[in-house]
């Protein structure tokens, strides 16, 4: 089973490396004296999360999320529904997620204070986006949410840590669309010069080239 998963990951890496190029654009980097928005990319070992300041998010482009109204920041992640929501996913769910098209979820975490105070041991990269790039990114994330008839995101239960929730997603998880390729695509929508990456390390390595590492990964004491 592990060998099958490893071969699948290698196939993704080779395919994406050979088939994707970064296109120049007018969204990134921001022009001198242009108004900007700050976001963060946080490493979690096997995937990376995107952190946004809650009050920067345009309400008209975002589903109604009453749970996080009192929070300073929101971390957003995306992945296979069964694997992401399982307390002990195992290799069977990992193989299913990679080899079969499956339903997906968004994982949102709300917190107060700066990201480096909440994610004490994670590598954190700060990115400065143009306002048009940020707004395009928010709309891109927004399209991932499933919504009920009142415009609310569809909750699927408590998340993995802190004040967090899972929400149903409109997108499908499969071999060529993993949690990290999704995150890379979100950053691309803001104009960031990244190629889709099948691994968290590959994605973080790309983002370090144009972002600012504000906290390096460390081990708990």
Residue pairs with C-beta under 8 A, 6 or more apart in sequence:
1 91
1 92
1 95
2 91
4 95
4 99
5 91
5 94
5 95
5 98
8 95
8 98
8 99
8 175
9 98
9 198
9 199
11 175
12 175
12 176
12 178
12 181
12 198
13 198
13 199
13 202
15 176
16 176
16 181
16 195
16 196
16 197
16 198
17 195
20 195
20 196
21 195
22 193
22 194
22 195
25 191
26 191
27 129
27 130
27 132
27 133
27 136
27 190
27 191
28 129
28 130
28 133
28 190
28 191
28 192
28 193
28 210
29 128
29 130
29 210
30 36
30 128
30 129
30 130
30 133
31 130
34 130
34 131
35 130
35 131
36 128
36 129
36 130
36 131
36 134
37 53
37 56
37 128
37 129
37 130
37 131
37 134
38 53
38 126
38 127
38 128
38 129
39 50
39 51
39 52
39 53
39 126
39 127
39 129
39 134
39 137
39 190
40 50
40 51
40 115
40 124
40 125
40 126
40 127
40 214
41 48
41 49
41 50
41 51
41 124
41 125
41 127
41 183
41 187
41 203
41 204
41 207
41 211
42 48
42 49
42 50
42 51
42 75
42 115
42 119
42 122
42 123
42 124
43 122
43 123
43 124
43 200
43 204
43 217
44 77
44 122
44 200
45 200
46 179
46 200
47 77
47 79
47 179
47 180
47 183
47 200
48 77
48 180
48 183
48 200
48 203
48 204
49 75
49 76
49 77
49 107
49 109
49 183
50 75
50 76
50 77
50 141
50 183
50 186
50 187
51 73
51 74
51 75
51 76
51 115
52 73
52 74
52 76
52 138
53 72
53 73
54 68
54 71
54 72
54 73
54 74
54 110
56 134
57 74
57 138
58 135
58 138
61 135
61 138
61 139
61 142
62 138
62 142
63 142
63 145
63 147
63 151
63 152
63 153
63 167
64 150
64 151
64 152
64 153
65 108
65 152
65 153
67 108
67 110
67 163
67 165
68 74
68 108
68 110
68 163
70 110
71 110
71 111
71 112
71 163
72 111
72 112
72 113
73 110
73 111
73 112
73 115
73 118
74 108
74 109
74 110
75 107
75 108
75 109
75 110
75 111
75 115
76 106
76 107
76 108
76 141
77 84
77 106
77 107
77 108
77 109
77 179
77 183
78 104
78 105
78 106
78 107
78 144
78 169
78 171
78 179
78 182
78 183
79 97
79 104
79 105
79 107
79 173
79 178
79 179
79 182
80 93
80 96
80 97
80 102
80 103
80 104
80 105
80 173
80 179
81 102
81 103
81 104
81 105
81 156
81 168
81 169
81 173
82 89
82 93
82 96
82 97
82 102
82 103
83 89
83 93
83 94
83 96
83 97
84 104
84 105
84 107
84 166
84 179
85 105
85 156
85 157
85 166
86 93
96 102
97 173
98 175
98 178
99 175
100 174
101 172
101 173
101 174
102 172
102 173
102 174
103 168
103 169
103 172
103 173
104 169
104 171
104 172
104 173
105 156
105 166
105 167
105 168
105 169
106 144
106 145
106 153
106 166
106 167
106 168
106 169
107 159
107 160
107 164
107 165
107 166
107 167
108 159
108 164
108 165
108 167
109 159
109 161
109 162
109 163
109 164
110 162
110 163
110 164
111 118
111 162
111 163
115 124
115 215
116 124
116 214
116 215
118 162
119 215
120 218
120 220
121 217
121 218
121 219
121 220
122 215
122 217
123 204
123 213
123 215
123 216
123 217
124 213
124 214
124 215
125 204
125 207
125 208
125 211
125 212
125 213
125 214
126 211
126 212
126 213
126 214
127 187
127 192
127 207
127 210
127 211
127 212
129 137
129 190
129 191
129 192
130 190
130 191
133 189
133 190
133 191
133 192
134 190
136 189
136 190
136 191
137 186
137 187
137 189
137 190
140 185
140 186
140 189
141 186
143 170
144 169
144 170
144 171
144 182
145 153
145 154
145 167
145 168
145 169
145 170
146 153
146 154
146 167
146 168
146 169
146 170
147 153
147 154
148 154
153 167
153 168
154 167
154 168
155 165
155 166
155 167
155 168
156 165
156 166
156 167
156 168
157 165
157 166
158 164
158 165
158 166
159 165
159 166
171 177
171 182
173 179
178 198
180 196
180 197
180 198
180 199
180 200
180 202
180 203
181 196
181 197
181 198
183 203
184 194
184 195
184 196
184 197
184 203
184 206
185 196
187 194
187 207
188 194
188 196
192 207
192 210
193 206
193 209
193 210
194 203
194 206
194 207
195 206
197 203
197 206
